[in-house]
Amino acid sequence: MTQAILEIKDLQVKYQTQGRETLGVHQVNLRQAPGQNIGIIGESGSGKTSLGLAIMGLIEAPHQVQGQIFYKGRDLLKLSKSQLRDLRWKEIAMVFQNSLDLLNPVMTVGDQVTERLVEEMGYSREEARKDQERLLDLVALDPQWRKAYPHQLSGGMRQRVLIAMAISCQPDLIIFDEPTSALDVLLQEDMVALIRDLQAQMGFSMLTISHDLSVIRALSEDIVVMYGGDIVEKGKTQEVIQEPAHPYTRGLISSSVQVFPYKDLWGIAGEPGDPMKEACPFAPRCTQAQALCFKERPRLEDLGPCRQVACHRGGIVHLLEAQGLAKAYDLGGKRVQALKDAGFYIRHGETLALVGPSGSGKSTLAHLVAGFVPPDEGQVYFEGRPLRGAQVAQREGGMQLVLQDPFSSISRRLRVEEAVQEPLRVNGIGSPKERRARVQEALRAVQLPQGEAFLNRFCASLSGGQRQRLALARALVMAPKLLIADEITSMLDVSTQANIMRLLKGLQNSQGFAMIYITHNIHLARKISERIVVLKEGRIEEAGSTSQIMENTQSCMAQDLLESGLRLL
């Protein structure tokens, strides 16, 4: 195995602030080969910058850094301050994000660019000044700016100055900490291109720290996801973006406008846990957390070649899997094949859209996976167990189906309370008092009144939008892990459609259930789903991430749906 340029073993960073100990980095292990580009991503406070500062030797007492950080075989944590200074900038450099705070306001930018050459490389002032023009030219900054002061430069120009300072001593490893965070989108693109060009010319390895997924995707081949000081996932950048394994990684990607440019952005619900506790730091925000997650910290485990995840459940759980489903109906002596060899899966907490024209088999597939109609062939598994009939729909934490027509899905003769409470009553769940409380909570969730007057209204007196909200409340009162929504907005006006969909996605974000959304509108699927399954004449023609289907579909049906939707605009 080639010697690593950087190898980190069991690194831990603890900060002492006003007598209180805070964990910045927890037991991090990382290996970087020469020429390898690694991206580190996570929310603010995840430990990204602490990791970079620890590598640079910039965390000092009373704060603590424990573990081992090997650079070309030498443990940096065992070096003296003078030995670290000899390595810093000549071997390892770091580009920080706050350019205005970091640059000396009373020195010209030219002198600051070459200051390292004087201090670290032993250049004379005259020799260093001769190199100013070359270094500024390398970062695409007109050499005439060498006599300017930092406040006279724009944010993008100051960032180029910091990069020029970092490359001045030609280090083998450069750490970029949020290299584009203060720049507009056009300057961000220029900065990424500049960094890639410099690496091609100079051959340094890169460790890029960012909360911006597009920057990480552009500057790394391998990605490390951090949360609460821990590494929660590692893998090839493109593979992780296409199919994240950790619930936190999925939340980050789903919050990225670059990956889902047309999707409503909700962020990750909940508040971070205490990283000092011996528990999974993401457990308080995780939709699939179990009791063990609140007691023990998970370790990074292999998922496959070059892929690791830290999760007690082995990553995002496959909530439902369908294998080889087929269904035919006898219509007037003629046998019609509604579905043929259909297989797909949906993972915990995600939204999967089943897309296709009328007659493509979408609703048949939904009824098969819900257990309301038996398949002629194939099997459905829910939480790893074979599905037998509709028993999963009859229990809490199972699955619920919301139908297309709000007027026929609920009896008009029932009162509101009776309609919402019926699944609890029929399945013997809770006392009358508990059932009423759950009914009121479900109505509150779908933004309907909870008072006596509304509870006693007959469903026949409700509008279409109110009835569809009521159907959602009836499903949610069973606390499902999977909600199947079959064209639930197609019979509503456009304003009510938008309100219902935003309500539904907000509920999913806060409650964490998975959803199969059935629609013929692929543009709606793009807005609400992480993955899409395209059906045509009872067969699955294509399945993949929403971005993949929308940007590079191999399906003629998906292309037709995309184009027909645009023609109607």
C-alpha positions as CSV (number, residue, x, y, z in Angstrom):
1,M,0.0,0.0,0.0
2,T,1.3,3.5,-0.9
3,Q,2.4,5.5,2.1
4,A,-0.4,8.0,3.0
5,I,0.4,11.7,2.8
6,L,-2.0,12.1,5.8
7,E,-3.2,9.5,8.2
8,I,-5.3,10.4,11.3
9,K,-5.9,7.8,14.0
10,D,-8.4,8.2,16.9
11,L,-8.3,12.0,16.8
12,Q,-10.1,13.8,19.6
13,V,-10.4,17.5,20.1
14,K,-11.9,18.9,23.4
15,Y,-12.4,22.6,24.0
16,Q,-12.3,24.2,27.4
17,T,-14.7,27.3,27.4
18,Q,-15.5,29.1,30.7
19,G,-14.8,25.9,32.7
20,R,-17.0,23.8,30.4
21,E,-15.7,21.0,28.2
22,T,-17.0,20.7,24.7
23,L,-16.3,18.0,22.2
24,G,-15.1,19.3,18.8
25,V,-13.9,16.0,17.2
26,H,-14.5,12.5,18.4
27,Q,-12.3,9.5,17.5
28,V,-11.8,10.4,13.9
29,N,-9.8,8.1,11.6
30,L,-8.9,9.2,8.1
31,R,-6.4,8.2,5.5
32,Q,-5.4,10.4,2.5
33,A,-3.2,9.0,-0.3
34,P,-0.8,11.3,-2.3
35,G,-2.9,13.1,-5.0
36,Q,-6.2,12.1,-3.4
37,N,-8.8,14.8,-3.0
38,I,-11.1,14.4,0.0
39,G,-14.1,16.6,0.8
40,I,-15.4,17.0,4.3
41,I,-19.0,18.1,4.6
42,G,-21.4,18.8,7.5
43,E,-23.4,21.5,9.2
44,S,-21.9,24.3,11.3
45,G,-20.5,22.7,14.5
46,S,-20.0,19.3,13.0
47,G,-16.2,19.4,13.6
48,K,-14.9,20.1,10.1
49,T,-12.9,23.2,10.9
50,S,-11.6,21.7,14.2
51,L,-10.2,18.8,12.2
52,G,-8.4,21.2,9.9
53,L,-7.0,23.3,12.7
54,A,-5.8,20.1,14.5
55,I,-3.9,19.0,11.4
56,M,-2.3,22.4,11.2
57,G,-1.3,22.3,14.9
58,L,-3.3,25.5,15.7
59,I,-5.3,24.2,18.7
60,E,-3.4,25.0,21.9
61,A,-3.9,24.7,25.6
62,P,-6.1,24.8,27.5
63,H,-7.8,22.9,24.7
64,Q,-6.8,19.3,24.2
65,V,-5.9,17.3,21.0
66,Q,-5.4,13.6,21.5
67,G,-4.7,10.7,19.1
68,Q,-2.2,10.6,16.1
69,I,-1.9,12.7,13.0
70,F,0.8,11.4,10.6
71,Y,2.1,13.5,7.8
72,K,4.3,11.4,5.5
73,G,4.9,9.1,8.4
74,R,5.7,11.8,11.1
75,D,3.3,12.2,14.0
76,L,2.5,15.9,14.0
77,L,1.2,15.7,17.6
78,K,4.7,14.7,18.8
79,L,6.6,17.5,17.1
80,S,7.8,20.6,18.9
81,K,6.4,24.0,18.0
82,S,9.5,24.9,16.0
83,Q,9.3,21.6,14.1
84,L,5.6,22.3,13.4
85,R,6.5,25.8,12.1
86,D,9.0,24.2,9.7
87,L,6.3,22.0,8.2
88,R,3.6,24.6,8.2
89,W,3.2,26.4,4.8
90,K,6.2,24.5,3.3
91,E,4.5,21.1,3.5
92,I,0.9,21.7,4.7
93,A,-1.0,25.0,4.1
94,M,-4.5,26.0,4.9
95,V,-6.8,28.5,3.2
96,F,-9.1,30.0,5.7
97,Q,-12.6,31.5,5.0
98,N,-12.6,34.9,6.7
99,S,-10.3,36.8,4.3
100,L,-10.9,40.3,5.7
101,D,-10.1,39.2,9.3
102,L,-7.1,37.2,8.3
103,L,-5.3,39.7,6.1
104,N,-3.1,42.3,7.8
105,P,-4.9,45.7,7.2
106,V,-1.7,47.7,7.2
107,M,0.4,45.5,4.8
108,T,0.0,45.5,1.0
109,V,-1.4,42.3,-0.4
110,G,1.8,41.8,-2.4
111,D,3.9,41.7,0.7
112,Q,1.5,39.4,2.5
113,V,1.6,37.0,-0.4
114,T,5.3,36.7,-0.2
115,E,5.7,37.0,3.5
116,R,5.9,33.2,3.8
117,L,8.8,33.1,1.4
118,V,10.8,35.4,3.6
119,E,9.8,33.7,6.9
120,E,9.8,30.1,5.9
121,M,12.0,29.8,2.8
122,G,14.7,32.4,3.6
123,Y,14.1,34.7,0.7
124,S,15.4,38.2,0.9
125,R,12.8,41.0,0.7
126,E,14.0,41.8,-2.8
127,E,13.8,38.2,-4.0
128,A,10.3,37.9,-2.5
129,R,9.0,41.1,-4.2
130,K,10.2,39.7,-7.6
131,D,8.0,36.6,-7.0
132,Q,4.8,38.7,-6.2
133,E,3.8,39.1,-9.8
134,R,4.2,35.4,-10.6
135,L,2.1,34.3,-7.6
136,L,-0.7,36.8,-8.2
137,D,-0.7,35.8,-11.9
138,L,-1.1,32.2,-10.8
139,V,-4.3,33.0,-9.0
140,A,-5.6,35.2,-11.9
141,L,-5.2,38.5,-10.0
142,D,-3.8,41.4,-11.9
143,P,-0.3,42.1,-10.5
144,Q,-1.1,45.8,-10.3
145,W,-3.1,44.9,-7.1
146,R,0.1,44.0,-5.3
147,K,0.4,47.5,-3.9
148,A,-3.2,47.6,-2.7
149,Y,-4.4,47.0,0.9
150,P,-7.0,44.3,1.8
151,H,-9.9,46.7,2.3
152,Q,-9.4,47.9,-1.3
153,L,-10.1,44.5,-2.7
154,S,-13.4,42.6,-3.2
155,G,-14.2,39.4,-1.3
156,G,-13.3,37.3,-4.3
157,M,-10.0,39.1,-4.8
158,R,-9.1,38.7,-1.1
159,Q,-9.8,35.0,-1.4
160,R,-7.4,34.8,-4.3
161,V,-4.7,36.5,-2.2
162,L,-5.2,33.8,0.5
163,I,-4.8,31.1,-2.1
164,A,-1.6,32.8,-3.4
165,M,-0.2,32.8,0.2
166,A,-1.0,29.1,0.6
167,I,0.7,28.0,-2.7
168,S,3.7,30.4,-2.3
169,C,5.9,27.7,-0.6
170,Q,4.6,24.9,-2.9
171,P,3.2,22.6,-0.2
172,D,2.2,19.0,-0.9
173,L,-1.1,19.3,1.0
174,I,-3.5,22.2,1.1
175,I,-6.6,22.4,3.3
176,F,-9.3,24.6,1.9
177,D,-11.8,25.7,4.6
178,E,-15.0,27.0,3.0
179,P,-13.2,28.4,0.0
180,T,-16.3,29.9,-1.6
181,S,-18.7,30.6,1.3
182,A,-18.5,34.4,1.1
183,L,-18.7,34.6,-2.7
184,D,-21.6,35.0,-5.1
185,V,-22.4,32.1,-7.4
186,L,-20.4,33.4,-10.4
187,L,-17.3,33.9,-8.3
188,Q,-17.8,30.5,-6.6
189,E,-17.6,28.9,-10.0
190,D,-14.5,30.9,-10.9
191,M,-12.9,30.0,-7.6
192,V,-13.5,26.2,-8.0
193,A,-12.1,26.4,-11.5
194,L,-9.0,28.3,-10.2
195,I,-8.4,25.7,-7.5
196,R,-8.6,22.8,-10.0
197,D,-6.3,24.6,-12.4
198,L,-3.7,25.2,-9.6
199,Q,-3.8,21.6,-8.5
200,A,-3.3,20.4,-12.2
201,Q,-0.2,22.7,-12.4
202,M,1.3,22.1,-8.9
203,G,0.2,18.6,-8.0
204,F,-0.8,19.2,-4.4
205,S,-3.3,17.0,-2.5
206,M,-6.5,18.7,-1.3
207,L,-8.6,18.4,1.8
208,T,-11.7,20.6,1.2
209,I,-13.9,21.6,4.1
210,S,-17.4,22.9,3.2
211,H,-21.1,22.9,3.9
212,D,-21.7,23.4,0.2
213,L,-22.3,20.2,-1.6
214,S,-21.6,21.6,-5.1
215,V,-18.1,22.7,-4.0
216,I,-17.4,19.3,-2.4
217,R,-18.7,17.5,-5.6
218,A,-16.4,19.7,-7.8
219,L,-13.3,19.4,-5.7
220,S,-13.2,15.9,-4.4
221,E,-13.4,12.3,-5.5
222,D,-14.0,11.0,-1.9
223,I,-16.3,12.4,0.7
224,V,-16.3,12.4,4.5
225,V,-19.6,13.4,6.3
226,M,-19.2,14.7,9.8
227,Y,-21.8,15.3,12.5
228,G,-21.4,16.1,16.2
229,G,-17.6,15.6,15.9
230,D,-18.0,12.1,14.4
231,I,-17.5,10.8,10.9
232,V,-20.9,9.3,10.1
233,E,-20.3,8.3,6.4
234,K,-17.4,7.8,4.0
235,G,-17.4,7.0,0.3
236,K,-16.9,8.0,-3.3
237,T,-18.4,11.4,-3.7
238,Q,-20.7,10.7,-6.6
239,E,-21.9,7.4,-5.0
240,V,-22.8,9.1,-1.7
241,I,-24.6,11.9,-3.4
242,Q,-26.6,9.5,-5.6
243,E,-27.6,7.2,-2.7
244,P,-26.6,8.3,0.8
245,A,-26.3,5.6,3.4
246,H,-26.7,7.6,6.6
247,P,-30.0,9.5,7.5
248,Y,-27.9,12.6,8.2
249,T,-26.2,12.5,4.8
250,R,-29.6,12.2,3.1
251,G,-30.9,15.2,5.0
252,L,-27.9,17.3,3.9
253,I,-28.3,16.2,0.3
254,S,-32.1,16.8,0.3
255,S,-31.4,20.3,1.7
256,S,-29.1,21.1,-1.2
257,V,-30.6,23.3,-4.0
258,Q,-27.7,22.1,-6.3
259,V,-28.9,18.5,-6.1
260,F,-32.6,19.2,-5.9
261,P,-33.0,22.6,-7.7
262,Y,-36.8,22.3,-8.0
263,K,-37.6,20.9,-4.6
264,D,-38.9,22.7,-1.6
265,L,-36.1,22.8,0.9
266,W,-37.0,21.8,4.5
267,G,-33.7,21.2,6.2
268,I,-33.3,18.6,8.9
269,A,-35.9,18.6,11.6
270,G,-35.0,18.6,15.3
271,E,-32.1,19.9,17.4
272,P,-28.6,18.3,17.7
273,G,-27.9,16.0,20.6
274,D,-25.1,16.5,23.1
275,P,-21.9,15.1,21.5
276,M,-20.4,14.5,25.0
277,K,-22.9,11.7,25.6
278,E,-22.2,8.1,24.8
279,A,-24.9,7.9,22.2
280,C,-25.4,8.4,18.5
281,P,-25.2,12.3,18.2
282,F,-27.8,12.2,15.4
283,A,-30.3,10.1,17.3
284,P,-32.6,13.0,18.5
285,R,-33.1,14.0,14.9
286,C,-33.2,10.6,13.2
287,T,-36.4,9.2,11.8
288,Q,-35.3,5.6,12.3
289,A,-33.6,5.7,15.8
290,Q,-34.1,2.8,18.2
291,A,-33.4,2.5,21.9
292,L,-29.8,1.4,21.3
293,C,-29.1,4.7,19.4
294,F,-29.7,6.7,22.6
295,K,-27.3,4.4,24.6
296,E,-24.3,3.7,22.5
297,R,-22.2,5.5,19.9
298,P,-22.1,3.6,16.6
299,R,-18.8,2.7,15.0
300,L,-17.9,3.1,11.3
301,E,-18.6,-0.2,9.6
302,D,-17.9,-1.3,6.0
303,L,-20.9,-1.3,3.6
304,G,-18.9,-2.3,0.6
305,P,-15.7,-1.3,-1.2
306,C,-14.7,2.2,-0.3
307,R,-18.0,2.8,1.7
308,Q,-18.5,3.1,5.4
309,V,-21.4,4.2,7.6
310,A,-21.7,4.7,11.4
311,C,-25.2,3.6,12.2
312,H,-26.6,0.9,14.5
313,R,-29.1,-0.1,11.8
314,G,-26.4,-0.4,9.1
315,G,-27.5,2.9,7.4
316,I,-30.9,3.9,6.1
317,V,-33.3,0.9,6.4
318,H,-35.2,-0.5,3.5
319,L,-38.7,-0.1,4.9
320,L,-40.5,-1.8,2.1
321,E,-39.3,-4.0,-0.8
322,A,-41.4,-5.4,-3.6
323,Q,-40.0,-8.3,-5.7
324,G,-41.3,-9.6,-9.0
325,L,-44.9,-8.4,-8.6
326,A,-47.5,-9.4,-11.3
327,K,-51.2,-8.9,-11.5
328,A,-53.8,-9.6,-14.1
329,Y,-57.6,-9.0,-14.2
330,D,-60.4,-10.7,-16.0
331,L,-62.5,-8.1,-17.8
332,G,-65.5,-9.5,-19.7
333,G,-63.7,-12.8,-20.5
334,K,-60.6,-11.0,-21.5
335,R,-57.4,-11.2,-19.3
336,V,-55.7,-7.9,-18.9
337,Q,-52.1,-7.8,-17.5
338,A,-52.0,-4.8,-15.2
339,L,-48.6,-5.4,-13.8
340,K,-45.6,-7.5,-14.8
341,D,-42.4,-8.3,-12.9
342,A,-42.4,-5.1,-10.9
343,G,-39.8,-4.6,-8.2
344,F,-38.7,-1.6,-6.2
345,Y,-37.8,-0.5,-2.7
346,I,-38.4,2.5,-0.5
347,R,-36.1,3.5,2.4
348,H,-37.1,4.8,5.8
349,G,-38.1,8.5,5.7
350,E,-37.8,9.1,1.9
351,T,-40.3,10.0,-0.8
352,L,-40.6,7.7,-3.8
353,A,-42.7,8.8,-6.7
354,L,-44.5,6.3,-8.9
355,V,-44.9,8.0,-12.2
356,G,-46.7,7.0,-15.4
357,P,-49.8,7.7,-17.5
358,S,-53.3,6.4,-16.8
359,G,-53.3,2.6,-17.2
360,S,-49.6,2.2,-16.5
361,G,-50.1,0.1,-13.3
362,K,-49.4,2.8,-10.7
363,S,-52.5,2.3,-8.6
364,T,-52.4,-1.5,-9.0
365,L,-48.9,-1.5,-7.7
366,A,-50.0,0.7,-4.7
367,H,-52.8,-1.7,-3.8
368,L,-50.5,-4.7,-4.0
369,V,-47.8,-3.2,-1.7
370,A,-50.5,-2.1,0.8
371,G,-51.8,-5.6,0.9
372,F,-55.3,-4.7,-0.2
373,V,-55.0,-6.8,-3.4
374,P,-53.1,-10.1,-3.5
375,P,-50.4,-10.4,-6.2
376,D,-50.5,-13.2,-8.8
377,E,-46.8,-13.5,-8.5
378,G,-44.1,-11.9,-6.3
379,Q,-43.7,-10.9,-2.7
380,V,-43.8,-7.7,-0.7
381,Y,-41.6,-7.3,2.4
382,F,-42.3,-4.6,5.1
383,E,-39.5,-4.1,7.6
384,G,-37.9,-7.3,6.4
385,R,-41.0,-9.5,6.9
386,P,-43.3,-10.9,4.2
387,L,-46.5,-9.1,3.8
388,R,-49.7,-11.2,4.4
389,G,-52.9,-9.4,3.5
390,A,-53.6,-6.0,4.9
391,Q,-52.4,-6.6,8.5
392,V,-49.7,-3.9,8.3
393,A,-52.4,-1.4,7.5
394,Q,-54.3,-2.4,10.6
395,R,-51.6,-1.5,13.1
396,E,-49.8,1.5,14.4
397,G,-46.4,2.1,12.8
398,G,-47.5,0.3,9.6
399,M,-48.6,1.7,6.3
400,Q,-51.7,3.8,5.3
401,L,-53.2,4.5,1.9
402,V,-54.8,7.8,1.0
403,L,-57.0,7.6,-2.1
404,Q,-57.4,10.0,-5.0
405,D,-61.1,11.0,-4.6
406,P,-61.7,12.9,-1.4
407,F,-65.5,12.6,-1.9
408,S,-65.7,8.8,-2.0
409,S,-62.8,7.9,0.2
410,I,-64.7,8.8,3.4
411,S,-68.4,8.1,4.1
412,R,-70.4,11.3,3.8
413,R,-72.7,10.0,6.6
414,L,-69.9,10.0,9.2
415,R,-69.2,12.9,11.5
416,V,-65.6,14.3,11.5
417,E,-64.6,12.7,14.8
418,E,-66.1,9.3,13.7
419,A,-64.2,9.4,10.4
420,V,-60.8,10.1,11.9
421,Q,-61.3,7.8,14.9
422,E,-62.6,4.8,12.9
423,P,-59.2,3.1,12.3
424,L,-58.3,3.3,16.0
425,R,-61.8,2.0,17.1
426,V,-61.9,-0.8,14.5
427,N,-58.4,-2.0,15.5
428,G,-59.0,-1.6,19.3
429,I,-56.4,1.0,19.8
430,G,-56.6,3.2,22.9
431,S,-59.4,4.2,25.3
432,P,-62.2,6.6,24.1
433,K,-60.4,9.4,25.9
434,E,-57.1,8.6,24.2
435,R,-58.7,8.2,20.8
436,R,-60.3,11.6,21.0
437,A,-57.0,13.2,22.0
438,R,-55.3,11.5,19.0
439,V,-58.1,12.6,16.7
440,Q,-57.6,16.2,17.8
441,E,-53.8,16.0,17.4
442,A,-54.2,14.6,13.9
443,L,-56.6,17.4,13.0
444,R,-54.2,19.9,14.4
445,A,-51.4,18.4,12.3
446,V,-53.4,18.9,9.0
447,Q,-54.5,22.4,10.1
448,L,-58.2,21.6,10.7
449,P,-60.3,22.8,13.7
450,Q,-60.4,20.6,16.8
451,G,-63.4,22.1,18.6
452,E,-66.7,20.3,19.3
453,A,-68.6,22.1,16.4
454,F,-66.1,20.8,13.8
455,L,-65.8,17.3,15.4
456,N,-69.6,17.0,15.1
457,R,-69.9,18.2,11.5
458,F,-70.9,15.6,8.9
459,C,-68.3,14.9,6.2
460,A,-70.8,15.7,3.5
461,S,-70.6,19.4,4.6
462,L,-66.9,19.7,4.0
463,S,-65.2,21.1,0.9
464,G,-62.9,18.9,-1.3
465,G,-59.8,20.4,0.3
466,Q,-61.1,19.8,3.8
467,R,-62.1,16.2,3.0
468,Q,-58.6,15.5,1.7
469,R,-57.0,16.9,4.8
470,L,-59.5,14.8,6.8
471,A,-58.3,11.7,4.8
472,L,-54.7,12.6,5.7
473,A,-55.7,13.0,9.4
474,R,-57.4,9.6,9.3
475,A,-54.2,8.0,7.9
476,L,-51.8,9.9,10.3
477,V,-53.8,9.0,13.4
478,M,-52.3,5.5,13.0
479,A,-48.7,6.9,13.2
480,P,-47.7,5.1,9.9
481,K,-44.1,4.6,8.9
482,L,-45.2,4.5,5.3
483,L,-47.9,6.7,3.7
484,I,-49.1,5.8,0.2
485,A,-50.7,8.8,-1.5
486,D,-52.5,7.9,-4.7
487,E,-53.0,11.1,-6.9
488,I,-54.4,12.8,-3.8
489,T,-54.5,16.3,-5.3
490,S,-55.6,15.5,-8.9
491,M,-59.3,16.4,-8.2
492,L,-58.6,19.7,-6.4
493,D,-58.1,23.2,-7.7
494,V,-54.5,24.3,-8.1
495,S,-54.3,26.5,-5.0
496,T,-55.7,23.8,-2.8
497,Q,-53.3,21.3,-4.5
498,A,-50.3,23.5,-3.5
499,N,-51.5,23.9,0.0
500,I,-52.1,20.1,0.5
501,M,-48.7,19.2,-0.9
502,R,-46.9,21.7,1.2
503,L,-48.8,20.5,4.3
504,L,-48.0,16.9,3.5
505,K,-44.3,17.5,3.0
506,G,-44.1,19.5,6.2
507,L,-45.7,16.7,8.1
508,Q,-43.3,14.2,6.6
509,N,-40.4,16.4,7.5
510,S,-41.6,16.7,11.2
511,Q,-42.9,13.2,11.7
512,G,-40.4,11.3,9.6
513,F,-42.7,8.8,7.7
514,A,-41.8,7.5,4.3
515,M,-44.1,8.2,1.4
516,I,-45.0,6.6,-1.9
517,Y,-46.5,9.3,-4.0
518,I,-48.4,8.2,-7.1
519,T,-48.8,10.7,-9.9
520,H,-48.9,11.2,-13.7
521,N,-47.2,14.6,-13.2
522,I,-43.5,14.1,-13.4
523,H,-42.9,17.8,-12.7
524,L,-44.7,17.3,-9.3
525,A,-42.6,14.2,-8.7
526,R,-39.5,16.2,-9.2
527,K,-40.6,18.8,-6.6
528,I,-41.4,16.3,-3.8
529,S,-39.4,13.1,-4.2
530,E,-35.9,11.8,-3.7
531,R,-36.3,8.9,-6.1
532,I,-38.6,8.2,-9.1
533,V,-40.0,4.9,-10.5
534,V,-41.3,5.3,-14.1
535,L,-44.0,2.8,-15.2
536,K,-45.3,2.0,-18.7
537,E,-47.9,-0.6,-19.6
538,G,-47.5,-2.4,-16.3
539,R,-43.7,-2.6,-16.3
540,I,-41.1,-0.5,-14.6
541,E,-39.2,1.2,-17.3
542,E,-36.7,3.1,-15.2
543,A,-35.9,3.8,-11.5
544,G,-33.3,6.1,-10.0
545,S,-32.7,9.3,-8.1
546,T,-34.8,12.3,-9.0
547,S,-31.9,14.3,-10.3
548,Q,-30.8,11.3,-12.4
549,I,-34.2,10.8,-14.0
550,M,-34.8,14.5,-14.6
551,E,-31.4,15.3,-16.0
552,N,-30.3,12.1,-17.8
553,T,-33.3,9.8,-18.2
554,Q,-33.0,6.7,-20.3
555,S,-36.8,6.2,-20.3
556,C,-38.9,7.2,-23.4
557,M,-41.9,7.4,-21.1
558,A,-40.2,9.8,-18.7
559,Q,-39.1,11.9,-21.7
560,D,-42.6,12.0,-23.0
561,L,-44.0,13.0,-19.6
562,L,-41.4,15.7,-19.3
563,E,-42.1,17.2,-22.8
564,S,-45.9,17.0,-22.6
565,G,-45.8,18.8,-19.2
566,L,-43.7,21.6,-20.7
567,R,-46.0,21.8,-23.8
568,L,-48.9,22.6,-21.4
569,L,-47.1,25.6,-19.9
